[in-house]
C-alpha cells in the first residue's frame, strides 16, 4: 500500500506552489508547527474542500511513538515507527531546569537539546556503535526528520515558541543523506514554522570530507561537529572503517575550508574508550592535529551496551585528558553523561524492540 507524503516534507514555498491561494501555506504551517494539530480537519480557517484535499494527499502524523524511556535526569529516549514499519530513535535531553525569580515568576524556561536521526540504520559501521549492528535500511525523508522534533514537542507540551537546540547525531550519518538533512534544516528554521535558527542546529558527521565541503558550499549557517574518536589513521580505521576512504588529513583540510560563524568553533567529538584512546599520548597528538583550527573538543564517555568489549573510561583519566588540552590552549569540555539508567547507547532501544519482536 502506498503511503501518503508527510506534510512536513514540504517547505513553505513548496506548499504555496501546491495549495492556492498561496497565503494558505502560512496558515497550514501555523496549524502544524504552532498549534500542533493531529488532523487536517482541525484546521478550522481552511475551506472544507481544501481540508479534504490535504487529507487525501498528505499525512500530518508520519511517526508513531512505539516506546519511550524516561531517565532520572529528565532525558527521554523515543522509539518511533515509520509508515513502512521501520523504527528510529530520538532523544530529548533536559539541559537545564526552569529558573524562577523570588516572586515566583519565570526567569528562564527549561533548556532542551533534541538529538535526531537521519537514517534507519547506518552505512558507516563504527566498531563501538550499536546502530551499525543492524546495518543500513534507508534514508529518512525531510519530513520524517522534522516530525521527530514535532512529536517530541507534542508529547512534552513544549510551546511552539520555546527554542531548543537540535543535534543531527542520532541514528545514521547525516551527510550520507545530505539533501534531506539540508531541507530539514530549512524547514526547522522557517520563521512561520518551528523557527529554530540554523545556529541552534548542529550536524555531526563521521568525517565524509568531500560532503563536508559540499555542506560548506550550501552555507546553511549550521554548526559542524566531527566525530573524530582517534588521532591516528591506524586506530581510527579500526574504530571507524570509513577512515579508509576519508582519512584524518582530508577531514582536517575540509574543516579548514568550512565557513564558521565568527562566534562559533567546529566541535570535535572524541569518544573516550578505556585503554584504547584515553592516554596522554593521544591528548598530545590531538593538540597537534587541531593546531590552527577554530576548534573545541568534547570528550564523551563511552556508554557500554550488552555484547561490546569496549569499556567506559575512568573519571581520573578523563580529567587528565581534559586538563592537558586546556593547558595547551584547546577549549575542551567533558560531556555530561545522560540517560545512563535507560537505553543510553544510540540504537539500543531499537535493538531491544527488534529482539522482542523476533
ROZATOR-655797 format. One record per residue: residue number from 1; residue in three letters; x, y, z of N, C-alpha, C in turn. Coordinates in steps of 0.001 Angstrom, whole numbers, plus 500000, padded with zeros to 6 digits. Example, Ala and Ser with C-alpha at 12.3 -4.5 7.8 and 13.67 -1.06 7.14 Angstrom:
// residues 2
PT  seq  type     nc1     nc2     nc3    cac1    cac2    cac3     cc1     cc2     cc3
PT    1   ala  513190  494310  507800  512300  495500  507800  513200  496700  507800
PT    2   ser  512850  497750  507080  513670  498940  507140  512900  500030  507870
END
This chain:
// residues 358
PT  seq  type     nc1     nc2     nc3    cac1    cac2    cac3     cc1     cc2     cc3
PT    1   unk  500846  498796  500000  500000  500000  500000  500877  501248  500000
PT    2   unk  500588  502158  499097  501376  503387  499003  501004  504320  500151
PT    3   unk  502018  504830  500830  501758  505723  501964  501699  507166  501481
PT    4   unk  500933  507964  502208  500824  509382  501875  502113  510105  502236
PT    5   unk  502399  511177  501512  503549  512003  501823  503268  512813  503080
PT    6   unk  504297  512981  503917  504146  513810  505118  504080  515275  504710
PT    7   unk  503161  516010  505284  503065  517451  505011  504356  518146  505442
PT    8   unk  505058  517542  506421  506317  518115  506920  507465  517960  505926
PT    9   unk  507221  517242  504821  508237  517118  503766  508372  518398  502954
PT   10   unk  507389  519276  503070  507334  520443  502188  507804  521719  502883
PT   11   unk  508650  522460  502187  508954  523812  502650  507697  524665  502446
PT   12   unk  507677  525832  503073  506505  526705  502925  506317  527126  501464
PT   13   unk  507426  527372  500762  507336  527756  499344  506782  526618  498502
PT   14   unk  507219  525388  498783  506706  524231  498040  505200  524066  498281
PT   15   unk  504798  524267  499524  503381  524156  499867  502571  525241  499162
PT   16   unk  503137  526442  499098  502454  527568  498437  502280  527321  496938
PT   17   unk  503165  526513  496343  503047  526185  494922  501967  525138  494655
PT   18   unk  501634  524387  495704  500633  523319  495564  499244  523802  495950
PT   19   unk  499193  524534  497062  497911  524989  497612  497645  526437  497191
PT   20   unk  496510  526655  496573  496145  528013  496140  494864  528456  496848
PT   21   unk  494773  529737  497222  495801  530780  497122  496974  530495  498054
PT   22   unk  498119  531069  497697  499374  530712  498361  499419  531108  499844
PT   23   unk  498594  532096  500258  498648  532500  501669  498192  531364  502593
PT   24   unk  497515  530361  502013  497069  529227  502820  498260  528429  503381
PT   25   unk  499389  528497  502683  500577  527759  503145  500999  528225  504541
PT   26   unk  500965  529529  504751  501326  530078  506063  500334  529621  507129
PT   27   unk  499054  529568  506764  498040  529103  507715  498266  527636  508082
PT   28   unk  498579  526831  507075  498829  525404  507325  500057  525224  508212
PT   29   unk  501112  525985  507918  502314  525944  508752  501974  526285  510204
PT   30   unk  501110  527268  510383  500723  527683  511725  500002  526549  512467
PT   31   unk  499107  525868  511765  498398  524754  512386  499341  523604  512741
PT   32   unk  500254  523299  511836  501156  522152  512037  502213  522438  513094
PT   33   unk  502888  523595  512950  504082  523843  513769  503832  524692  515009
PT   34   unk  502723  525414  515058  502431  526247  516229  501316  525665  517084
PT   35   unk  500243  525202  516417  499099  524684  517170  499153  523170  517351
PT   36   unk  500083  522524  516658  500369  521098  516861  499134  520212  516681
PT   37   unk  498339  520500  515641  497163  519671  515388  497587  518308  514836
PT   38   unk  496694  517318  514991  496985  515961  514528  496153  515536  513328
PT   39   unk  495278  516435  512844  494484  516111  511654  494166  517393  510889
PT   40   unk  493965  517239  509602  493635  518399  508768  492243  518931  509085
PT   41   unk  491383  518072  509611  490018  518506  509944  490006  519568  511036
PT   42   unk  491084  519655  511795  491168  520652  512874  491546  522047  512361
PT   43   unk  491923  522152  511094  492360  523436  510529  491141  524274  510142
PT   44   unk  490542  524888  511152  489201  525467  511022  489112  526653  510058
PT   45   unk  490211  527371  509844  490130  528544  508955  490419  528191  507496
PT   46   unk  490513  526898  507192  490664  526443  505809  489312  525950  505293
PT   47   unk  489001  526185  504017  487759  525660  503444  487712  524138  503582
PT   48   unk  486517  523612  503774  486371  522167  503977  486927  521373  502800
PT   49   unk  486696  521877  501583  487199  521175  500389  488721  521083  500407
PT   50   unk  489385  522145  500888  490846  522150  500976  491323  521166  502035
PT   51   unk  490608  521119  503152  490972  520167  504208  490861  518731  503697
PT   52   unk  489814  518467  502949  489633  517124  502388  490730  516795  501379
PT   53   unk  491094  517795  500572  492156  517605  499575  493495  517298  500258
PT   54   unk  493787  518049  501318  495023  517811  502074  495023  516412  502675
PT   55   unk  493885  516007  503209  493784  514695  503854  493966  513558  502857
PT   56   unk  493550  513775  501620  493705  512755  500577  495163  512602  500142
PT   57   unk  495895  513722  500154  497261  513718  499619  498349  513519  500670
PT   58   unk  498089  514006  501886  499158  514074  502886  498757  513441  504218
PT   59   unk  499780  513098  504985  499587  512725  506386  500219  513796  507260
PT   60   unk  499665  513988  508430  500195  515000  509348  500947  514351  510509
PT   61   unk  500809  513009  510616  501490  512274  511694  502212  511061  511107
PT   62   unk  503355  511301  510449  504073  510194  509803  504829  509284  510777
PT   63   unk  504910  509703  512036  505618  508906  513040  504664  508493  514153
PT   64   unk  504930  507328  514699  504153  506839  515833  505131  506488  516961
PT   65   unk  504831  506950  518169  505679  506601  519313  505422  505146  519688
PT   66   unk  506454  504303  519524  506346  502884  519862  506688  502665  521321
PT   67   unk  507733  503377  521751  508237  503173  523105  508990  504420  523542
PT   68   unk  508997  504662  524835  509858  505728  525358  510339  505352  526740
PT   69   unk  511539  505769  527041  512140  505511  528343  512564  506833  528959
PT   70   unk  512181  507046  530209  512488  508291  530899  513575  508062  531940
PT   71   unk  514572  508929  531902  515698  508836  532827  515448  509684  534073
PT   72   unk  516137  509337  535134  516061  510137  536369  516530  511560  536140
PT   73   unk  517407  511765  535139  517930  513117  534902  517028  513951  533995
PT   74   unk  515868  513415  533631  514919  514170  532803  515008  513871  531316
PT   75   unk  516024  513101  530907  516147  512734  529490  515069  511711  529131
PT   76   unk  514583  511799  527893  513589  510839  527415  514047  510298  526065
PT   77   unk  514124  508986  525969  514515  508360  524709  513271  507797  524023
PT   78   unk  513108  508155  522753  511935  507768  521976  512302  506758  520900
PT   79   unk  511415  505801  520688  511498  504925  519530  510256  505200  518684
PT   80   unk  510479  505646  517448  509386  505990  516541  509248  504922  515457
PT   81   unk  507993  504606  515106  507742  503726  513970  507354  504571  512769
PT   82   unk  507954  504268  511626  507683  504961  510369  506596  504221  509599
PT   83   unk  506020  504843  508567  504933  504201  507814  505272  502826  507257
PT   84   unk  506540  502585  506924  506920  501277  506360  507264  500245  507431
PT   85   unk  507073  500615  508699  507346  499689  509799  508738  499798  510381
PT   86   unk  509637  500526  509714  510983  500746  510258  510901  501605  511514
PT   87   unk  511939  501530  512342  511964  502325  513565  513253  503135  513674
PT   88   unk  513140  504308  514289  514301  505167  514552  514188  505744  515955
PT   89   unk  515318  506197  516470  515363  506751  517819  515629  508247  517806
PT   90   unk  515106  508920  518823  515395  510329  519087  515501  510473  520602
PT   91   unk  516209  511512  521045  516358  511729  522486  516096  513187  522824
PT   92   unk  515275  513399  523848  515066  514735  524416  515959  514839  525641
PT   93   unk  516910  515756  525596  517851  515948  526701  517489  517213  527465
PT   94   unk  517248  517070  528742  516983  518229  529590  518333  518795  530020
PT   95   unk  518679  519985  529513  519987  520574  529782  519976  521459  531033
PT   96   unk  518817  522079  531299  518710  522934  532482  517242  523053  532879
PT   97   unk  516975  522930  534177  515612  523108  534667  515189  524566  534548
PT   98   unk  513881  524800  534591  513359  526166  534583  513840  526907  535835
PT   99   unk  514068  528190  535695  514501  529021  536822  513476  530129  537052
PT  100   unk  513276  530468  538345  512240  531435  538707  512807  532567  539549
PT  101   unk  512175  533736  539450  512507  534861  540309  511958  534604  541704
PT  102   unk  512387  535439  542672  511936  535254  544058  510428  535377  544191
PT  103   unk  509793  536169  543317  508340  536333  543407  507572  535209  542699
PT  104   unk  508309  534220  542194  507669  533065  541573  507471  533169  540081
PT  105   unk  507783  534330  539491  507643  534471  538038  508813  533790  537327
PT  106   unk  508541  533366  536104  509546  532607  535347  510720  533486  534940
PT  107   unk  511924  533027  535224  513142  533736  534825  513700  533136  533533
PT  108   unk  513840  531812  533501  514328  531122  532305  513509  529853  532100
PT  109   unk  513126  529595  530841  512458  528340  530509  513443  527180  530673
PT  110   unk  512897  525978  530711  513753  524790  530627  514553  524847  529324
PT  111   unk  515759  524336  529376  516572  524278  528165  516693  522835  527706
PT  112   unk  516377  522627  526428  516400  521279  525872  517352  521194  524689
PT  113   unk  517896  519988  524504  518544  519625  523240  517838  518373  522740
PT  114   unk  517521  518349  521446  516897  517163  520855  517888  516537  519881
PT  115   unk  518163  515272  520097  519086  514515  519247  518245  513685  518276
PT  116   unk  518435  513904  516985  517547  513286  515987  518305  512403  515005
PT  117   unk  517571  511446  514445  518131  510506  513475  517923  511009  512053
PT  118   unk  518816  510593  511169  518721  510979  509759  518582  509774  508833
PT  119   unk  518796  508567  509379  518673  507346  508581  518115  506224  509458
PT  120   unk  517547  505213  508816  517230  503968  509512  518469  503101  509383
PT  121   unk  519165  502903  510503  520445  502213  510439  521540  503147  509961
PT  122   unk  522676  502588  509570  523823  503412  509176  524789  502590  508335
PT  123   unk  525414  503244  507351  526381  502568  506470  527807  502591  507030
PT  124   unk  528058  503473  508002  529442  503770  508385  530114  502604  509104
PT  125   unk  529379  501908  509979  529916  500686  510584  530964  500877  511651
PT  126   unk  530823  501897  512497  531788  502115  513577  531773  500940  514566
PT  127   unk  532951  500535  514997  533082  499346  515847  532401  499500  517196
PT  128   unk  532299  500738  517677  531759  500987  519013  530263  501298  519000
PT  129   unk  529646  501341  517814  528279  501855  517683  527267  500737  517512
PT  130   unk  526226  500756  518332  525198  499715  518264  524313  499874  517033
PT  131   unk  524104  501102  516579  523274  501329  515393  523819  500543  514203
PT  132   unk  525158  500478  514110  525792  499804  512967  525479  498316  512925
PT  133   unk  525165  497723  514082  524940  496281  514127  523734  495866  513282
PT  134   unk  522765  496778  513162  521561  496460  512398  521680  496733  510916
PT  135   unk  522822  497269  510483  523019  497573  509071  522230  498790  508624
PT  136   unk  522337  499107  507341  521642  500263  506785  520350  499815  506118
PT  137   unk  519260  500558  506372  517966  500239  505756  517604  501278  504704
PT  138   unk  517498  502556  505120  517161  503609  504160  517375  504985  504778
PT  139   unk  517358  506004  503892  517396  507390  504348  516024  507796  504879
PT  140   unk  516009  508749  505792  514757  509367  506201  514450  510533  505273
PT  141   unk  513178  510787  505039  512787  511974  504286  512940  513189  505192
PT  142   unk  512919  514371  504609  512996  515599  505410  511853  515640  506416
PT  143   unk  510663  515220  505978  509501  515231  506862  509634  514284  508033
PT  144   unk  510266  513140  507807  510475  512178  508899  511499  512706  509895
PT  145   unk  512452  513486  509406  513428  514115  510305  512737  515196  511140
PT  146   unk  511984  516064  510458  511296  517170  511137  510274  516647  512143
PT  147   unk  509560  515589  511784  508478  515082  512629  508977  514508  513952
PT  148   unk  510223  514069  514006  510758  513587  515283  510682  514694  516338
PT  149   unk  511099  515887  515941  511092  517017  516882  509669  517453  517175
PT  150   unk  508840  517477  516137  507454  517910  516298  506702  516992  517267
PT  151   unk  506891  515685  517134  506212  514743  518027  506721  514864  519461
PT  152   unk  508010  515163  519617  508566  515354  520962  507989  516625  521593
PT  153   unk  507845  517683  520795  507187  518898  521283  505787  518557  521791
PT  154   unk  505020  517829  520965  503638  517490  521319  503594  516651  522596
PT  155   unk  504458  515648  522668  504406  514701  523782  504772  515351  525111
PT  156   unk  505553  516431  525047  506005  517090  526275  505371  518469  526481
PT  157   unk  504392  518785  525645  503715  520084  525730  504707  521247  525706
PT  158   unk  505717  521128  524857  506690  522212  524694  506062  523270  523795
PT  159   unk  505954  524510  524261  505335  525556  523442  506091  525763  522132
PT  160   unk  505362  526144  521098  505975  526307  519780  507025  527406  519763
PT  161   unk  506918  528382  520668  507896  529479  520688  509075  529194  521606
PT  162   unk  509125  527985  522152  510229  527610  523043  511388  527093  522189
PT  163   unk  512516  527736  522289  513654  527372  521442  514411  526171  522019
PT  164   unk  514743  525245  521165  515562  524110  521559  516804  524078  520662
PT  165   unk  517784  523319  521075  518941  523050  520228  518744  521684  519574
PT  166   unk  519077  521602  518305  518949  520347  517569  520321  519808  517219
PT  167   unk  520469  518497  517374  521718  517845  517006  521399  516652  516111
PT  168   unk  521925  516680  514894  521770  515546  513980  522854  514538  514356
PT  169   unk  522548  513778  515396  523574  512909  515989  522954  511597  516472
PT  170   unk  521758  511289  515937  521118  510037  516317  521567  508927  515395
PT  171   unk  520638  508083  514991  520970  507003  514073  521278  507570  512693
PT  172   unk  522333  507027  512072  522650  507410  510701  523752  508439  510584
PT  173   unk  524277  508572  509378  525292  509572  509026  524592  510684  508250
PT  174   unk  524423  511860  508854  523662  512940  508203  524158  513312  506815
PT  175   unk  525470  513295  506608  525983  513714  505304  525786  512654  504231
PT  176   unk  525413  511432  504632  525028  510405  503665  523607  510650  503166
PT  177   unk  522905  511544  503846  521529  511899  503476  521434  513426  503412
PT  178   unk  522444  514009  502763  522640  515459  502821  521450  516253  502275
PT  179   unk  520877  515814  501168  519785  516580  500559  518601  516722  501512
PT  180   unk  518194  515616  502130  517045  515668  503045  517379  516365  504352
PT  181   unk  518605  516199  504832  519028  516890  506060  519057  518400  505826
PT  182   unk  519604  518824  504688  519654  520257  504373  518248  520838  504262
PT  183   unk  517335  520070  503678  515946  520532  503573  515314  520644  504952
PT  184   unk  515594  519675  505829  515068  519713  507200  515572  520946  507937
PT  185   unk  516852  521297  507744  517416  522499  508368  516589  523724  507989
PT  186   unk  516252  523819  506708  515485  524972  506208  514059  524979  506760
PT  187   unk  513438  523796  506830  512071  523713  507353  512049  524070  508837
PT  188   unk  513001  523535  509599  513091  523861  511029  513239  525364  511247
PT  189   unk  514022  526017  510387  514386  527424  510626  513365  528416  510079
PT  190   unk  512340  527942  509366  511332  528851  508813  510653  529629  509934
PT  191   unk  510602  530948  509799  510052  531798  510860  508563  531556  511086
PT  192   unk  507871  531040  510077  506454  530710  510246  506253  529280  510741
PT  193   unk  507369  528559  510882  507294  527186  511360  507837  527073  512777
PT  194   unk  508827  526208  512968  509369  525988  514307  510370  527064  514704
PT  195   unk  510841  527812  513716  511720  528955  513964  512952  528591  514804
PT  196   unk  513541  527448  514477  514776  527024  515144  515939  527472  514265
PT  197   unk  516615  528510  514695  517680  529113  513895  518753  528091  513522
PT  198   unk  519350  528206  512331  520445  527306  511963  521591  527302  512979
PT  199   unk  521812  528438  513664  522916  528429  514626  522567  527686  515908
PT  200   unk  521331  527149  515975  520956  526237  517063  520924  524783  516578
PT  201   unk  521357  524583  515332  521352  523243  514749  522789  522800  514466
PT  202   unk  523105  521589  514898  524457  521047  514709  524387  519739  513937
PT  203   unk  525123  519688  512841  525231  518450  512066  526514  517742  512466
PT  204   unk  526354  516517  512943  527502  515727  513389  527809  514658  512352
PT  205   unk  529041  514631  511896  529436  513688  510846  530650  512870  511268
PT  206   unk  530719  511662  510719  531878  510808  510976  533072  511219  510128
PT  207   unk  532886  512252  509301  534033  512812  508595  534088  512529  507117
PT  208   unk  532951  512632  506423  532935  512464  504970  533434  513768  504350
PT  209   unk  534737  513863  504172  535364  515145  503845  534801  515795  502579
PT  210   unk  534534  515008  501525  534001  515603  500292  532609  516192  500531
PT  211   unk  531844  515561  501414  530495  516061  501699  530515  517197  502719
PT  212   unk  531564  517254  503535  531746  518432  504411  531942  519660  503523
PT  213   unk  532739  519495  502454  532954  520595  501502  531642  520987  500823
PT  214   unk  530845  519997  500443  529551  520266  499796  528608  520990  500758
PT  215   unk  528580  520546  502016  527760  521193  503041  528204  522639  503243
PT  216   unk  529507  522855  503252  530039  524206  503419  529588  525139  502307
PT  217   unk  529550  524623  501070  529136  525450  499924  527645  525797  499986
PT  218   unk  526866  524980  500693  525433  525290  500866  525238  526502  501777
PT  219   unk  526221  526744  502633  526211  527907  503526  524878  528022  504292
PT  220   unk  524522  526942  504981  523254  526898  505709  523294  527657  507030
PT  221   unk  524504  527952  507501  524631  528659  508775  524585  527748  509983
PT  222   unk  524681  526432  509746  524611  525476  510858  525988  525316  511522
PT  223   unk  525981  524637  512663  527224  524279  513346  527675  522901  512868
PT  224   unk  528985  522696  512867  529550  521424  512408  530234  520716  513571
PT  225   unk  529963  519416  513685  530650  518584  514673  531266  517385  513955
PT  226   unk  532502  517097  514294  533234  515980  513682  533416  514877  514716
PT  227   unk  532945  513674  514385  533182  512524  515263  534568  511984  514940
PT  228   unk  535545  512387  515737  536946  512049  515440  537344  510729  516085
PT  229   unk  537335  510691  517413  537496  509477  518220  538887  508836  518212
PT  230   unk  539762  509279  517329  541134  508754  517299  542030  509798  516651
PT  231   unk  543316  509736  516961  544240  510781  516491  545238  510271  515460
PT  232   unk  545149  508995  515108  545977  508491  514010  545134  507554  513159
PT  233   unk  545500  507446  511882  544689  506690  510931  544587  505208  511281
PT  234   unk  545643  504642  511842  545629  503206  512140  544523  502859  513140
PT  235   unk  544478  503600  514260  543445  503333  515261  542068  503725  514736
PT  236   unk  541998  504848  514024  540694  505311  513543  540095  504321  512540
PT  237   unk  540941  503683  511738  540426  502679  510801  539866  501467  511534
PT  238   unk  540455  501145  512683  539941  500031  513486  538580  500377  514085
PT  239   unk  538462  501617  514558  537217  502064  515185  536176  502466  514149
PT  240   unk  536642  503104  513069  535747  503666  512055  536286  503303  510674
PT  241   unk  535812  502198  510094  536325  501749  508792  536238  502804  507694
PT  242   unk  535323  503769  507843  535167  504824  506837  536436  505664  506705
PT  243   unk  537326  505570  507696  538575  506333  507655  539455  505912  506462
PT  244   unk  539222  504701  505945  539992  504261  504772  539669  505134  503561
PT  245   unk  538425  505601  503484  538003  506458  502365  538233  507933  502676
PT  246   unk  538058  508299  503948  538191  509702  504373  539133  509751  505573
PT  247   unk  540430  509872  505295  541381  509838  506407  541398  511161  507179
PT  248   unk  542125  511156  508270  542126  512310  509170  542618  513568  508461
PT  249   unk  543651  513450  507655  544202  514628  506968  543155  515275  506058
PT  250   unk  542364  514457  505363  541343  515002  504459  540234  515697  505247
PT  251   unk  539921  515171  506426  538889  515778  507277  539356  517138  507788
PT  252   unk  540591  517188  508275  541135  518445  508798  541165  519512  507697
PT  253   unk  541532  519109  506482  541581  520043  505356  540178  520575  505045
PT  254   unk  539181  519686  505063  537796  520108  504794  537298  521073  505859
PT  255   unk  537682  520807  507106  537270  521686  508215  537909  523063  508074
PT  256   unk  539161  523106  507637  539841  524404  507456  539079  525298  506483
PT  257   unk  538428  524695  505506  537725  525449  504468  536242  525649  504769
PT  258   unk  535783  525140  505917  534353  525214  506236  534007  526593  506797
PT  259   unk  532906  527208  506293  532533  528530  506803  532010  528454  508234
PT  260   unk  532731  529073  509156  532360  529025  510575  531963  530414  511036
PT  261   unk  530825  530513  511698  530380  531764  512308  531496  532326  513187
PT  262   unk  531701  533630  513143  532793  534274  513891  532780  533923  515370
PT  263   unk  531595  533705  515914  531484  533420  517349  531465  531925  517651
PT  264   unk  531615  531113  516639  531497  529670  516817  532823  528964  516559
PT  265   unk  532859  527693  516953  534001  526823  516673  533468  525502  516126
PT  266   unk  534301  524813  515367  533949  523456  514941  534164  522531  516135
PT  267   unk  533166  521722  516409  533239  520813  517551  533835  519479  517117
PT  268   unk  534868  519045  517798  535445  517724  517560  535032  516817  518708
PT  269   unk  534268  515795  518358  533792  514868  519381  534762  513699  519479
PT  270   unk  535091  513389  520718  536108  512365  520959  535540  511386  521980
PT  271   unk  535097  510227  521483  534553  509191  522348  535711  508502  523050
PT  272   unk  535736  508600  524362  536867  508068  525123  536556  506645  525584
PT  273   unk  537428  505716  525176  537259  504294  525488  538444  503848  526334
PT  274   unk  538171  503202  527423  539213  502785  528367  540278  501929  527689
PT  275   unk  541536  502316  527884  542715  501592  527391  542799  501528  525857
PT  276   unk  542017  502359  525182  542063  502395  523717  542584  503751  523232
PT  277   unk  541955  504833  523725  542340  506173  523255  542284  507207  524385
PT  278   unk  542498  506734  525616  542331  507609  526783  543639  508090  527391
PT  279   unk  544764  507828  526734  546063  508187  527302  546535  509588  526926
PT  280   unk  547529  510080  527645  548078  511419  527396  548763  511490  526029
PT  281   unk  549309  510381  525565  549903  510368  524217  548876  510765  523168
PT  282   unk  547650  510267  523328  546567  510630  522399  546218  512105  522541
PT  283   unk  546225  512597  523759  545928  514018  524003  546967  514903  523316
PT  284   unk  548236  514518  523388  549307  515288  522751  549109  515342  521234
PT  285   unk  548784  514184  520630  548569  514130  519177  547349  514956  518769
PT  286   unk  546343  514982  519636  545126  515731  519333  545402  517232  519304
PT  287   unk  546196  517699  520245  546569  519122  520270  547301  519502  518989
PT  288   unk  548213  518668  518569  548983  518928  517348  548071  518931  516118
PT  289   unk  547134  517994  516099  546216  517843  514971  545343  519079  514776
PT  290   unk  544903  519668  515883  543955  520783  515820  544623  522149  515760
PT  291   unk  545920  522160  515701  546661  523417  515676  546201  524306  514504
PT  292   unk  545826  525532  514826  545424  526489  513797  543950  526470  513434
PT  293   unk  543186  525544  514016  541753  525471  513731  540944  526176  514817
PT  294   unk  539774  526719  514424  538822  527233  515415  538053  526025  515942
PT  295   unk  538639  525385  516940  538118  524085  517357  537807  524039  518854
PT  296   unk  536838  523222  519162  536502  522886  520544  536403  521365  520610
PT  297   unk  536889  520781  521687  536848  519325  521845  535816  518962  522908
PT  298   unk  534992  517986  522577  534006  517474  523519  534362  516018  523817
PT  299   unk  534823  515760  525022  535147  514393  525419  533869  513687  525855
PT  300   unk  533682  512480  525355  532440  511748  525613  532782  510400  526251
PT  301   unk  532143  510100  527364  532295  508780  527972  531658  507721  527069
PT  302   unk  532379  506633  526829  531764  505520  526115  530701  504899  527018
PT  303   unk  529481  504743  526482  528382  504106  527220  528328  502632  526838
PT  304   unk  528729  501726  527726  528711  500295  527377  527294  499791  527096
PT  305   unk  527215  498771  526258  525941  498106  525960  526221  496610  525876
PT  306   unk  525204  495776  526048  525424  494324  526044  526107  493835  524774
PT  307   unk  527164  493059  524954  527850  492468  523809  529101  493194  523364
PT  308   unk  529359  494400  523898  530556  495137  523487  531752  494781  524363
PT  309   unk  532941  494814  523764  534174  494584  524526  534756  495889  525050
PT  310   unk  534262  497016  524559  534788  498312  524975  534273  498678  526366
PT  311   unk  535084  499464  527086  534745  499820  528466  534718  501332  528660
PT  312   unk  533927  501738  529629  533833  503150  530000  535153  503581  530650
PT  313   unk  535698  504745  530304  536968  505197  530885  536810  505619  532348
PT  314   unk  537927  505640  533059  537918  506101  534449  537781  507623  534484
PT  315   unk  537107  508126  535509  536915  509569  535652  538249  510306  535696
PT  316   unk  539225  509748  536414  540517  510435  536572  541236  510570  535229
PT  317   unk  541089  509558  534365  541735  509629  533055  541042  510656  532156
PT  318   unk  539739  510772  532278  539007  511809  531530  539479  513195  531946
PT  319   unk  539618  513397  533259  540033  514717  533758  541457  515041  533337
PT  320   unk  542346  514052  533364  543739  514259  532935  543789  514664  531463
PT  321   unk  542999  513972  530646  542941  514258  529212  542470  515694  529003
PT  322   unk  541405  516057  529699  540856  517410  529567  541858  518466  530025
PT  323   unk  542476  518232  531167  543427  519208  531720  544596  519434  530772
PT  324   unk  545068  518360  530120  546185  518509  529186  545786  519440  528038
PT  325   unk  544602  519206  527471  544143  520039  526359  543963  521489  526786
PT  326   unk  543340  521692  527930  543116  523055  528427  544440  523784  528660
PT  327   unk  545400  523067  529208  546715  523673  529476  547451  524044  528188
PT  328   unk  547076  523390  527093  547688  523693  525793  546851  524694  524992
PT  329   unk  545823  525245  525632  545029  526285  524986  543898  525789  524108
PT  330   unk  543565  524492  524226  542464  523935  523437  541214  523899  524319
PT  331   unk  540159  524587  523872  538907  524572  524620  538372  523148  524651
PT  332   unk  538102  522642  525847  537719  521236  525978  536701  521061  527098
PT  333   unk  535629  520355  526782  534611  520048  527785  534444  518530  527867
PT  334   unk  533898  518085  528986  533509  516676  529133  531996  516635  529087
PT  335   unk  531460  515906  528122  530001  515849  528012  529433  515123  529222
PT  336   unk  528469  515779  529841  527782  515170  530971  526997  513972  530464
PT  337   unk  527255  512805  531040  526544  511604  530612  525102  511677  531067
PT  338   unk  524190  511479  530135  522766  511494  530454  522141  510164  530052
PT  339   unk  521085  509809  530768  520335  508615  530417  521046  507309  530709
PT  340   unk  521972  507308  531666  522708  506080  531956  521805  504990  532545
PT  341   unk  520672  505398  533132  519769  504424  533736  518738  503899  532735
PT  342   unk  518824  504371  531470  517947  503852  530427  518830  503353  529286
PT  343   unk  518223  503069  528129  518998  502571  526978  519772  503724  526361
PT  344   unk  520910  504049  526970  521601  505287  526624  522320  505228  525283
PT  345   unk  522893  504070  524960  523660  503983  523720  522734  504074  522521
PT  346   unk  523130  504877  521522  522277  505086  520346  522041  503765  519629
PT  347   unk  520773  503454  519384  520416  502196  518747  519991  501115  519716
PT  348   unk  520213  501336  521011  519962  500289  521996  518469  500008  522157
PT  349   unk  517658  501052  522207  516220  500867  522368  515641  500157  521143
PT  350   unk  516128  500530  519956  515673  499882  518721  516057  498407  518717
PT  351   unk  517287  498099  519111  517737  496708  519131  516928  495880  520127
PT  352   unk  516617  496482  521283  515811  495781  522283  514443  495425  521707
PT  353   unk  513827  496396  521021  512490  496199  520464  512518  495150  519365
PT  354   unk  513535  495199  518509  513656  494212  517442  513835  492818  518024
PT  355   unk  514603  492743  519125  514814  491452  519806  513534  490877  520365
PT  356   unk  512672  491756  520892  511397  491320  521464  510450  490799  520392
PT  357   unk  510581  491376  519162  509661  491013  518094  510056  489740  517370
PT  358   unk  511310  489283  517589  511772  488076  516890  511151  486815  517499
END
